[in-house]
Amino acid sequence: MAETTVTEGTEEYSEKVNDVLNKISEFTLIELSELVSAFEERFGIQAIAAAPLAAGAAGAAEAEEEVEPTSFKVVLKSFGDKKIQVIKAVRAETTLALKEAKEVVESAPSTIKEGLSKEEAEKCAQALTESGAEAEVQPE
């Protein structure tokens, strides 16, 4: 392994990069492991394994589906029959003035709050629902 040199595709890299690649190709696995550790330590980076990346898009899609969202928003679907109570609830849950709260309620469906934890979003939606509105929690 000590005599291996990088020759394929070297035209697209600078001379310095090709020199480094040629030197690295002479390393043992232990030396490569030490090199990776040194890079991580010196540059404050985390090396990732290439093998999981080659697993395919199907595996990545499954992993994305399994991740539970951490940020939620509360959407007012409709204000129902009790518009005044809903406006009061919107004002209580937000920092909106009366006029702005009225405009938000009348323009339903509209987002009331964003960037909430699941518990906060559920409490906000519950307060709106109790006032007569139709509200739901959606992931962001």
N, C-alpha and C positions, 0 to 999 in steps of 0.2 A: 504494500500500500504506500510505502514511502516514495515510490517512483512515479506515482500517478500524477498527471498534470491535467489541468482543465484546458481543453482545447475547443470543445464544441460551443458554439454561440458566443465566443469571446469578443467578437467584433463589436457587439453592442455595448460593451463596458469599457471604462477608461483603463489605462495601463495600471494605475494603482489598484483598482478593484481586481483586475485579472491577477496581479501579483499576490494580493491577499488570498484570493480563491485558490491559487496554486499552492500557497503555503498551508492553507487550511486543509487541503486535500491530503496532505502528508500527516495530519494529526491522527492519533489513535482515538478510540471512542472515549476513553477516560479524559484525554486532553480536550476533546470537543465538549464534553460535559463541563469541564473546568472553564472553558472559554464562554460557554453559555452563562454559567454562573457569574463570571467576571463581567459580562455585558449587562446582566440584570442588575448587579450591584453598582457598577460604575454609572450607568445611564438611568437607573431607576425604572427599568422596564420589566415586563413579565413576558417571557417566551411562551408561545403556545405550540402545542404539538400539531403537526400538519396532518396526521392521520385522522383525527376527528373531523377536520375540514373536508377530507376526501370521502367522508361517509355518504355524502349525497344530499340533495335538496330535500328528499323525503324525510330524512332524519332531522334536518333543521326545521322543517315545517312542524313536525311533531313536537319538537322541543319548544317552539314558539307557542304552540297551542296550550302546552302544559303550564306556561308561566302565567300566574295570576296577576292581573293588573294591580298596581299600587296607588294609582291616582284615579279619582272618580269625579264626575260632574253631576249636578242635579238639573234636570230639564223639566220645566213646567209645560205639560202637554196642553192643558186647558184650565180655565179658572172656574168652570162650572157655574152654579147658580148664585154663589156667594162671592161676587167679585170684590166687594169691600173688605171682607175678612181675608181674602187671599192677598190683597194689596197690603194689608196690615202684616200678614205673615211674611211676605217678601221683604218688607221694610225691617221686620224683626230679625230676619236671617241675613240681611245684607246691610250695607251702609247707604243705601239709596234714599234719596229724598222722596217725598210723596209723589211728585210729578213723574220722576224717573221710574219709581216702582209701578205706578199706574201704566206707564207706557210699556214696560216689560210685560206686565200681566196681560195687557190688551193685545200684545204682539205674539202671544203664545202660538205655537211652541217656541220657547226661548230658554236659553241656559241661564240659570239663576246663580249658581256658584260652580267654580272649577278648582281643580287641584286639591281635592279633599281626600282624606282617608275614607275607607269604606264606612266606618262607623259614623263619621261626621256627615257624610253624604246621606246615609240612611236616616239620621236624626233630622236633617234639613228636609228631606222628602216627606218624612212622617209629619213634621210640623205643617208643611204645605197641604198634605192630604187631610189632616185634621181640620184645616180651615175651609175645606170644600174643594180644593184644587185636585187636578189629576197630575201627579208628578212621578218621575222615575229617576233612578240612579243608573248612570251609564259609565262604563269605563272610558278613560281618555286614551 
